């Protein structure tokens, strides 16, 4: 499946993504400093990127990789079920989704970068 990188997101989703880029969490900001400008394994990552009905935290089109950074709120109420459904939809678009907690990023960014690097090479994209 060779869908555009935005996977048919609506104009409203793009507007919300732009707003989210202006108010990233501390963990997202730290990870973004390592991923931006092709600094990481020469892969281009987008932050707060629209895909279908969702806005993903980070996305690499080349590797079909979505990175989600979850705060404590993701452990409560309907959020775990919502996250599982969201992951299922993204995976149906042939994307690989990996999740980290805010604490994981804040406590050991290098360990998270190692895990991301492994996914970039374990799941190479068929796209050029």
Residue pairs with C-beta under 8 A, 6 or more apart in sequence:
1 93
1 94
2 127
3 93
5 46
5 49
5 51
5 59
5 61
6 14
6 49
6 50
6 51
7 50
7 51
7 52
7 93
8 52
9 50
9 51
9 52
9 53
10 53
13 50
13 53
13 54
13 55
14 50
16 50
16 55
17 48
17 49
17 50
17 55
18 48
20 48
20 55
21 47
21 48
24 32
24 47
24 48
25 69
25 71
25 102
26 102
26 106
27 69
27 71
27 100
27 102
27 103
27 105
27 106
28 47
28 57
28 58
28 69
28 105
30 105
30 106
30 109
31 58
31 67
31 69
31 105
31 109
31 112
32 47
32 58
34 40
34 109
34 113
35 43
35 45
35 47
35 58
35 116
36 45
36 47
38 44
40 113
40 116
40 117
41 117
41 120
43 60
43 62
43 63
43 120
44 60
44 61
44 62
45 58
45 59
45 60
45 67
46 58
46 59
46 60
46 61
47 57
47 58
48 55
48 56
48 57
49 55
49 56
49 58
49 59
51 59
51 66
51 90
51 93
51 95
52 89
52 90
52 93
53 89
54 86
54 89
54 90
56 66
56 67
56 68
56 90
57 66
57 67
57 68
57 69
58 66
58 67
58 68
58 69
59 65
59 66
59 67
60 120
61 125
61 127
62 125
62 127
63 96
63 119
63 120
63 123
63 124
63 125
64 94
64 95
64 96
64 123
64 125
64 127
65 95
65 96
65 98
65 116
65 119
65 120
65 123
66 90
66 95
66 96
66 97
66 98
67 98
67 99
67 100
67 116
68 83
68 97
68 98
68 99
68 100
69 99
69 100
69 101
69 102
69 105
70 83
70 99
70 100
70 101
70 102
71 101
71 102
72 102
73 79
74 80
74 83
83 99
87 97
87 99
90 97
91 97
96 119
96 123
98 115
98 116
98 119
100 112
100 115
104 111
104 112
105 112
